[in-house]
């Protein structure tokens, strides 16, 4: 059975601090990047660090490469010396929002070498109206995911259709509804899956979120417009990664449902350290043995 695949940023990146294997050591702090200007606001590098090691180990690194218009053209996610992912963004002329994202996964084991194409469609104000994902899996299966979005004041509704080349008669329909705060952040998300047998939409999970009023490091990037509107999956940490908001999450409460009632709940709280200019310097998820450090550059 197809599960709601984490297409894009099961890799925006895409990070589970609690389960990362220790790959890099940072005995002298050299992996922390160059000294950060307090006036820098363009995200350059992100380090996922396991703080249980002595010294701390960098388990994942994200690197952003820009063109001369300050648009992200490549985003590289390194997990260890032999395996990494790369997202390449394409733009029309001088547009600042990508019309296409292509994610390439590289691994010594060919089974994990997948390619994902995502095409983005926006309205004149820059709101995403549709995205179309084609997932070419190394297993010779091709998955498609088409999402359509409707925007109302303080609310987004989306419907996603998923199909598989290996199971042509099988498809899944997901419906998401989200409430927004005044800044455009999702503060309440509900996801439903269509049940063919009953003809009803069954509630799968809800996510209630709190945020601060500081700028999210990813929100300034051109790639921000190409993110998935709704998170793929219901992991509390993945939600932060797969759908960065305008501001920063301080807590997420996820209620998982079965047959219309809450099966179990998860809570994730986050703490931040900021530079003097308000940019996020460090994020620490409560209950996870790690932290995320942000390095910026100036143009």
Secondary structure, DSSP 8 states (H G I E B T S, - for coil): ------TTT-------GGG----EE-TTSGGG-S---TT--EEEEEEEEETTSSS-EEEEEEEEEE-TTS-EEEEEEEEETTEEEEEEEE-STT-SS-SEEEEEEE-SSGGG--EEEEEEEE-TTS-EEEEEEEEE-TTS-EEEEEEEEEEETTEEEEEEEEEETTEEEEEEEEEEEEEE-TTS-EEEEEEEEE-TTT-SEEEEEEEEEEE-SS--TTTTSGGGGGS-SS-SS--HHHHHHHS--SS-EEEEEEEEEETTEEEEEEEEEEEEEE-TTS-EEEEEETTSSEEEEEEEE--
